[in-house]
Amino acid sequence: MPFPLNDRANMLTIRTILCPTDFSESAQHAFRLAAALARDHRARLLVLHVATPPPFVFYGELQRALEQPGGYRHELEDRLRQVYEPGPAVTVEYRVVVGDPGAEIVSIAREAACDLIVMGTHGRTGLGRLLIGSVAEQVLRGAHCPVLTMKVPAAGTPPAAEPGPTGETR
């Protein structure tokens, strides 16, 4: 039996959307879609950055650096606010955590009772994916809610319509 598209009882209710970011181009494209969905569904948008310690820094040292008043966490949260501004019609929350990106995204999505995760993907394949791993794949496997992944559009693809000041697309 096909899925009834007009059956409201079976529609996904979206109250909270998680948009993890690594500040990449694909994450910025995913954010624009997440912000539009949040606006259209009157949902809360949670923008998350997972800081990963460089190989020469221990997890505890990065955690302590993040916790210092006016320190690294403050800088990252300011950067999130500057780069990821959804517009006036969207309620947004910014978070910075330390850890493994895939595991933290899944954990935060569950903790915040997210109804949807919208995230960019770098589209690595083959050896690159085996060596580096795929955060998107880890999230897809572990998430309790639907996950929408986006690659960077191909060159020459027209940009997605962005909402204007009154919510219409231009």
C-alpha positions in Angstrom: 0.0 0.0 0.0 1.5 3.4 -1.0 2.2 6.0 1.6 -0.7 8.5 1.6 0.9 12.0 1.0 -2.1 13.9 2.2 -2.7 11.9 5.4 -1.9 14.4 8.2 -1.8 11.5 10.8 1.3 10.1 9.0 3.1 13.4 8.5 6.3 14.2 10.3 5.9 16.8 12.9 9.0 19.0 13.1 9.4 21.0 16.3 13.2 20.9 16.7 15.9 20.7 13.9 19.5 20.0 14.6 22.0 21.4 12.1 25.6 20.3 12.9 28.3 22.3 11.3 32.1 22.1 10.7 32.0 25.5 9.0 32.4 23.9 5.5 30.6 24.9 2.4 28.4 21.8 2.5 27.4 22.7 6.1 26.5 26.2 5.0 24.2 24.8 2.3 22.6 22.4 4.9 22.1 25.4 7.3 20.2 27.4 4.7 17.8 24.4 4.1 17.5 23.8 7.9 16.7 27.5 8.5 14.0 27.5 5.8 12.5 24.3 7.2 12.6 25.8 10.7 10.9 28.9 9.5 8.2 27.0 7.5 7.4 24.6 10.4 7.9 27.2 13.1 10.5 24.9 14.6 13.4 25.6 16.9 16.8 25.4 15.1 19.8 24.0 17.1 23.1 24.8 15.4 25.9 22.6 16.8 29.6 22.6 16.4 31.7 19.7 17.7 35.2 20.7 18.5 37.7 17.9 18.0 41.1 18.2 19.7 44.1 18.2 17.3 46.3 15.1 17.6 48.8 16.9 19.9 46.1 18.2 22.3 44.5 16.0 24.9 40.7 16.0 25.2 40.9 17.4 28.8 43.1 20.3 27.7 40.6 21.3 24.9 37.7 20.9 27.4 39.4 23.2 29.9 40.2 25.8 27.1 36.5 25.8 26.1 35.4 26.3 29.6 37.5 29.4 30.2 35.4 32.6 30.4 35.8 34.5 27.1 37.9 31.7 25.7 37.8 29.3 22.8 34.1 28.3 23.4 33.1 32.0 23.3 35.0 32.5 20.0 33.3 29.4 18.4 29.9 30.5 19.6 30.5 34.0 18.2 31.6 32.5 14.9 28.5 30.3 14.8 26.3 33.4 15.4 28.1 35.3 12.6 28.1 32.6 10.0 24.8 31.0 10.8 22.2 33.7 11.1 18.8 32.2 10.2 16.7 35.4 10.1 14.2 37.0 12.4 11.4 34.4 12.0 13.5 31.5 13.4 14.2 30.6 17.0 17.9 29.5 17.1 20.2 28.0 19.8 23.9 27.7 19.3 26.0 25.0 21.1 29.6 24.0 21.1 30.7 20.6 22.5 33.9 18.6 22.5 34.2 15.0 21.3 33.7 12.7 18.4 31.5 14.5 15.9 29.2 11.6 14.9 28.7 10.4 18.5 28.1 13.9 19.8 25.6 14.7 17.0 23.6 11.6 17.8 23.7 12.3 21.5 22.7 15.9 21.3 19.8 15.0 18.8 18.5 12.5 21.4 19.0 14.9 24.4 17.3 17.8 22.6 14.4 15.6 21.3 15.2 16.6 17.7 12.7 15.7 15.1 15.1 16.1 12.1 18.9 16.4 11.6 20.0 18.4 8.5 23.7 18.2 7.8 26.2 18.6 5.0 28.3 15.8 3.7 31.7 16.0 2.1 30.9 13.1 -0.2 34.1 11.2 0.4 34.3 7.8 -1.2 36.7 4.9 -1.3 39.9 5.1 0.6 39.3 8.7 1.8 36.1 7.5 3.6 37.8 4.4 5.0 40.7 6.4 6.4 38.8 9.4 7.7 35.4 7.8 8.4 32.1 9.3 7.6 30.4 11.5 10.2 27.2 11.5 8.1 27.2 7.8 7.9 27.7 7.5 11.7 24.8 9.9 12.3 22.6 8.1 9.8 23.2 4.8 11.6 22.8 6.1 15.1 20.1 8.8 14.9 16.7 8.2 16.4 15.1 10.7 13.9 15.3 11.3 10.2 18.5 12.7 8.8 18.7 14.8 5.7 22.2 15.1 4.2 23.3 17.6 1.5 26.3 17.7 -0.7 27.6 21.0 -2.1 25.7 21.7 -5.3 27.7 21.2 -8.5 29.2 24.3 -10.1 26.7 26.2 -12.3 23.7 25.0 -10.2 21.5 28.0 -9.4 21.5 28.8 -5.7 18.5 27.8 -3.6 15.9 30.4 -3.1 16.5 32.4 0.1 13.7 33.8 2.2 13.2 37.5 2.0 12.4 39.8 5.0 8.7 38.8 5.0 9.3 35.1 4.5 8.8 34.9 0.7 11.5 33.4 -1.4 13.4 35.5 -3.9 
